[in-house]
Amino acid sequence: MAEIPKHRFAGARVAVVMGGLSAEREVSLKTGAGVLAALLERGWDAVAIDWVPSLSIGRAIEDSGCAVVWNALHGTDGEDGALQGLCQCLRIPCTGSGVLASALAMDKVMSKRIFESCGLPTPRWALLPHVDDGGDARALADWPLPLIVKPANEGSSVGVSLVETRAQLAPAIALARQFHGQVIVEDYIAGTEVFVGILDGEVLGSVEVRPATKFYDYEAKYKRTDTQYLIPAQLPADVIARAEDYARRAYLALGCSGHARPDLRIALDGAAFILEVNTLPGMTGTSLLPKIAKSIGVDYPTLCERILSSAS
């Protein structure tokens, strides 16, 4: 029988950093709790660090005595390259993509520009000014409805709205302005949501998501129980193959490493559009990457260990 290879961080203390200062703190705490429990179940010397506003996160990481960080943060300061840069300065490996790839993926404006430069289809979009001078509605008067309004530097659909009437436009823009980054408007692609799981550059698989509502928003992702997850996706094989190819190309175009989850929309005619790449996808009970991994025989604790192995 072949010997099972030793994990590269075997015997090392692992700090699971969770919580954080972003609008996605609640989700991050759930991700972190799941990862911590899985690592402890497998016998790891794992400790939790809940990043609250009063905590010096750099000092907390150093004081933990860890040799590697399992980054369970989501959103600003955790997913945008900030924590990654801190860990790099501390010479402590961290799971997920590096500083530049994390920053690019978190910034939807830069992501879209890179996707377009690489010939990857993404929905038509426009960037609104930092401050509404009263011209937003006029600038979008000819934009066909429905459309999507979202902040450029948030995740988990925070601050995202599906606008179906002109009366909904101003409130949607006002909501998006409450969060990080400029406001993006983009075409709404009628069709299907598909999410692709990637680990170390390898496509693990994909899932089709059918929310009970028209839009896969924060509530559908984390609070509702009537969202359907279809693995394998109920779409033609060539459509799924194209979506997974676009997902991997987007991951590589941004310079991602470790685990990630590109998000796509599949139009009614089968055309695929890349929306964004999540470099720290959720690992909660309803999260998509664990579902995709499970479909190919990789259970949750094993996935957590494989992600840990990819830390750099």
C-alpha positions as CSV (number, residue, x, y, z in Angstrom):
1,M,0.0,0.0,0.0
2,A,1.3,3.4,-0.9
3,E,2.3,5.7,2.0
4,I,0.0,8.6,2.5
5,P,2.0,11.8,2.0
6,K,2.6,13.9,5.0
7,H,0.8,17.3,5.1
8,R,3.3,20.1,4.5
9,F,2.2,21.9,7.7
10,A,2.0,18.7,9.8
11,G,2.6,19.5,13.5
12,A,2.3,23.3,13.0
13,R,-0.1,25.5,14.8
14,V,-2.8,27.0,12.6
15,A,-4.5,30.3,13.3
16,V,-8.0,30.5,11.8
17,V,-8.6,34.2,11.4
18,M,-12.3,35.1,11.2
19,G,-14.8,37.8,11.9
20,G,-13.2,40.9,10.7
21,L,-14.4,44.5,10.2
22,S,-16.4,44.2,7.0
23,A,-20.1,43.9,6.3
24,E,-19.5,40.2,5.9
25,R,-18.4,39.6,9.5
26,E,-21.4,37.3,10.3
27,V,-20.7,35.0,7.4
28,S,-17.0,35.0,8.2
29,L,-17.7,33.9,11.7
30,K,-19.6,30.9,10.4
31,T,-16.9,30.1,7.9
32,G,-14.3,30.3,10.6
33,A,-16.2,28.1,13.1
34,G,-16.7,25.4,10.4
35,V,-13.0,25.4,9.4
36,L,-11.8,25.4,13.1
37,A,-14.1,22.5,14.0
38,A,-12.9,20.5,10.9
39,L,-9.2,21.1,11.7
40,L,-9.6,20.2,15.3
41,E,-11.6,17.0,14.3
42,R,-8.5,16.0,12.2
43,G,-6.2,16.6,15.1
44,W,-4.7,19.9,14.1
45,D,-3.3,22.4,16.7
46,A,-5.7,25.0,15.5
47,V,-6.7,28.2,17.3
48,A,-9.3,30.9,16.5
49,I,-8.6,34.6,16.1
50,D,-11.8,36.7,16.0
51,W,-10.7,40.0,14.5
52,V,-12.8,42.7,16.3
53,P,-12.2,46.5,16.0
54,S,-10.3,46.7,19.3
55,L,-7.8,43.9,18.3
56,S,-4.4,44.5,16.7
57,I,-4.6,41.7,14.2
58,G,-0.9,41.6,13.5
59,R,0.0,41.3,17.2
60,A,-2.8,38.6,17.7
61,I,-1.3,36.5,14.9
62,E,2.2,36.8,16.3
63,D,1.0,36.1,19.9
64,S,-0.9,33.0,18.7
65,G,2.4,31.2,17.9
66,C,1.0,30.0,14.6
67,A,3.1,28.9,11.7
68,V,0.3,29.4,9.1
69,V,-2.9,31.4,8.8
70,W,-6.1,29.8,7.5
71,N,-7.8,33.0,6.3
72,A,-11.6,32.7,6.9
73,L,-12.3,36.4,6.5
74,H,-14.6,37.8,3.9
75,G,-14.8,41.3,2.4
76,T,-12.8,44.4,3.1
77,D,-9.4,44.0,4.9
78,G,-9.6,40.2,4.7
79,E,-10.2,39.4,1.1
80,D,-8.7,42.5,-0.6
81,G,-5.0,41.9,0.0
82,A,-4.7,43.7,3.3
83,L,-4.4,40.6,5.5
84,Q,-2.4,38.9,2.8
85,G,0.1,41.7,2.9
86,L,0.3,41.6,6.6
87,C,1.0,37.9,6.7
88,Q,3.7,38.4,4.0
89,C,5.4,41.0,6.2
90,L,5.2,38.7,9.1
91,R,6.7,35.9,7.0
92,I,3.7,33.6,7.8
93,P,2.0,31.6,5.0
94,C,-1.6,32.4,4.5
95,T,-4.3,30.5,2.6
96,G,-5.9,31.9,-0.5
97,S,-4.5,34.2,-3.3
98,G,-1.7,36.6,-2.8
99,V,-1.8,40.4,-2.3
100,L,-2.2,41.5,-5.9
101,A,-4.7,38.8,-7.1
102,S,-6.8,39.4,-3.9
103,A,-6.9,43.1,-4.5
104,L,-7.7,42.7,-8.2
105,A,-10.5,40.1,-7.6
106,M,-12.1,42.2,-4.9
107,D,-12.2,45.3,-7.1
108,K,-14.9,44.6,-9.6
109,V,-13.8,47.5,-11.8
110,M,-10.3,46.2,-12.2
111,S,-11.6,42.6,-12.6
112,K,-13.9,43.6,-15.5
113,R,-11.1,45.5,-17.2
114,I,-8.8,42.4,-17.0
115,F,-11.6,40.1,-18.1
116,E,-12.3,42.3,-21.2
117,S,-8.5,42.5,-22.0
118,C,-8.3,38.7,-22.0
119,G,-11.4,38.3,-24.2
120,L,-13.6,36.9,-21.4
121,P,-17.2,37.9,-21.8
122,T,-18.6,39.9,-18.9
123,P,-21.9,41.8,-18.7
124,R,-21.9,45.3,-20.2
125,W,-21.2,47.8,-17.4
126,A,-20.7,51.4,-16.4
127,L,-19.1,53.2,-13.5
128,L,-21.0,55.9,-11.7
129,P,-19.3,58.9,-10.2
130,H,-18.2,58.8,-6.5
131,V,-20.9,61.3,-5.5
132,D,-24.3,61.6,-7.0
133,D,-24.6,65.1,-8.5
134,G,-28.2,64.4,-9.7
135,G,-27.0,63.0,-13.0
136,D,-27.1,59.3,-12.3
137,A,-30.7,58.8,-13.4
138,R,-30.2,60.9,-16.5
139,A,-27.0,59.0,-17.4
140,L,-28.9,55.7,-17.1
141,A,-32.1,56.9,-18.8
142,D,-31.4,54.8,-21.9
143,W,-30.1,51.7,-20.1
144,P,-32.5,48.8,-20.6
145,L,-34.2,47.3,-17.6
146,P,-33.7,45.2,-15.6
147,L,-30.2,46.0,-14.6
148,I,-27.9,45.3,-11.6
149,V,-26.5,48.0,-9.3
150,K,-23.7,47.1,-6.9
151,P,-20.7,48.4,-5.0
152,A,-17.4,47.7,-6.6
153,N,-15.6,46.4,-3.5
154,E,-17.9,44.1,-1.6
155,G,-18.8,40.4,-1.7
156,S,-21.6,38.1,-0.7
157,S,-24.0,40.3,-2.8
158,V,-23.8,43.0,-0.1
159,G,-25.4,46.2,-1.4
160,V,-26.4,44.6,-4.7
161,S,-29.8,45.3,-6.2
162,L,-31.8,44.0,-9.1
163,V,-33.5,47.1,-10.6
164,E,-36.7,46.4,-12.6
165,T,-38.4,49.8,-12.6
166,R,-37.0,53.3,-12.9
167,A,-38.4,54.1,-9.5
168,Q,-36.1,51.5,-8.0
169,L,-32.9,53.0,-9.5
170,A,-32.2,55.9,-7.1
171,P,-32.7,53.8,-3.9
172,A,-30.5,51.0,-5.4
173,I,-27.7,53.5,-6.1
174,A,-28.1,55.0,-2.6
175,L,-27.8,51.6,-1.1
176,A,-24.7,50.7,-3.0
177,R,-23.1,54.0,-2.0
178,Q,-23.2,52.9,1.6
179,F,-20.6,50.3,1.0
180,H,-17.0,50.1,-0.3
181,G,-16.0,51.2,-3.7
182,Q,-17.6,53.1,-6.6
183,V,-21.0,52.0,-7.9
184,I,-21.2,49.7,-10.9
185,V,-24.2,49.3,-13.1
186,E,-24.3,46.3,-15.4
187,D,-26.7,44.5,-17.7
188,Y,-28.9,41.8,-16.0
189,I,-28.3,38.6,-17.8
190,A,-31.6,36.6,-17.8
191,G,-30.9,32.9,-17.3
192,T,-29.0,30.7,-14.8
193,E,-26.5,31.2,-12.0
194,V,-23.5,28.9,-12.2
195,F,-20.6,28.8,-9.7
196,V,-17.3,27.0,-10.3
197,G,-15.0,25.6,-7.7
198,I,-11.3,25.9,-8.2
199,L,-8.4,24.6,-6.1
200,D,-4.7,25.1,-7.1
201,G,-5.7,25.9,-10.7
202,E,-7.8,22.8,-11.0
203,V,-11.6,23.0,-11.7
204,L,-13.3,20.8,-9.1
205,G,-16.7,21.2,-10.6
206,S,-19.7,23.5,-10.8
207,V,-23.1,24.0,-9.3
208,E,-26.3,25.6,-10.7
209,V,-28.2,27.7,-8.2
210,R,-31.9,28.3,-8.5
211,P,-33.0,30.9,-5.9
212,A,-36.7,31.0,-5.0
213,T,-36.6,34.7,-5.8
214,K,-35.4,36.3,-9.0
215,F,-32.0,37.2,-7.6
216,Y,-29.4,35.2,-5.7
217,D,-28.9,37.9,-3.0
218,Y,-27.5,37.8,0.5
219,E,-30.7,36.5,1.9
220,A,-30.9,33.6,-0.6
221,K,-27.3,32.7,0.0
222,Y,-27.3,32.6,3.8
223,K,-30.8,32.9,5.3
224,R,-33.4,31.1,3.1
225,T,-33.9,27.3,3.0
226,D,-35.7,27.2,-0.4
227,T,-32.7,27.9,-2.7
228,Q,-32.0,24.9,-4.9
229,Y,-28.4,23.7,-5.6
230,L,-28.0,21.4,-8.6
231,I,-24.9,19.3,-9.0
232,P,-24.4,18.5,-11.8
233,A,-25.9,21.6,-13.3
234,Q,-29.0,20.9,-15.5
235,L,-27.5,22.5,-18.5
236,P,-26.0,21.1,-21.7
237,A,-22.5,19.6,-21.3
238,D,-21.0,22.1,-23.8
239,V,-22.4,25.0,-21.9
240,I,-21.0,23.8,-18.6
241,A,-17.6,23.1,-20.2
242,R,-17.5,26.6,-21.6
243,A,-18.5,28.1,-18.2
244,E,-15.8,26.1,-16.4
245,D,-13.2,27.1,-19.0
246,Y,-14.1,30.8,-18.6
247,A,-13.9,30.4,-14.8
248,R,-10.4,28.9,-14.9
249,R,-9.2,31.5,-17.4
250,A,-10.6,34.3,-15.2
251,Y,-8.8,32.7,-12.1
252,L,-5.5,32.7,-14.0
253,A,-6.0,36.1,-15.6
254,L,-6.2,37.7,-12.1
255,G,-3.2,35.7,-10.9
256,C,-5.2,33.7,-8.3
257,S,-3.8,30.8,-6.3
258,G,-5.2,28.3,-3.8
259,H,-9.0,28.1,-3.6
260,A,-11.5,30.3,-5.4
261,R,-15.0,30.4,-6.8
262,P,-15.7,32.2,-10.0
263,D,-19.4,33.3,-10.5
264,L,-21.1,33.3,-13.9
265,R,-24.4,33.9,-15.5
266,I,-25.6,31.7,-18.3
267,A,-27.9,33.4,-20.8
268,L,-31.0,31.8,-22.2
269,D,-29.2,31.1,-25.4
270,G,-26.3,29.3,-23.5
271,A,-23.8,32.2,-23.7
272,A,-21.7,32.4,-20.5
273,F,-20.7,35.6,-18.8
274,I,-18.1,35.9,-16.0
275,L,-19.2,38.1,-13.2
276,E,-16.4,37.9,-10.6
277,V,-13.9,35.6,-8.9
278,N,-14.3,35.1,-5.2
279,T,-10.8,34.5,-3.7
280,L,-12.1,33.6,-0.2
281,P,-15.4,31.8,-0.9
282,G,-17.6,30.9,2.0
283,M,-17.2,27.7,3.9
284,T,-20.5,27.7,5.8
285,G,-23.2,25.0,5.9
286,T,-24.8,26.5,2.7
287,S,-21.7,27.5,0.9
288,L,-21.0,26.4,-2.6
289,L,-17.3,25.3,-2.7
290,P,-17.9,22.6,0.0
291,K,-20.9,21.4,-2.0
292,I,-18.9,21.1,-5.2
293,A,-16.1,19.3,-3.4
294,K,-18.5,16.9,-1.8
295,S,-19.9,16.0,-5.2
296,I,-16.4,14.7,-6.2
297,G,-15.9,12.8,-3.0
298,V,-13.9,15.4,-1.0
299,D,-15.5,15.9,2.4
300,Y,-15.4,19.2,4.3
301,P,-12.5,18.4,6.6
302,T,-10.4,17.1,3.7
303,L,-11.2,20.3,1.7
304,C,-10.1,22.4,4.7
305,E,-6.8,20.4,4.8
306,R,-6.2,20.7,1.1
307,I,-6.8,24.5,1.3
308,L,-4.4,24.7,4.2
309,S,-1.8,22.8,2.1
310,S,-2.0,25.5,-0.5
311,A,-1.1,28.3,1.9
312,S,1.8,30.5,0.7
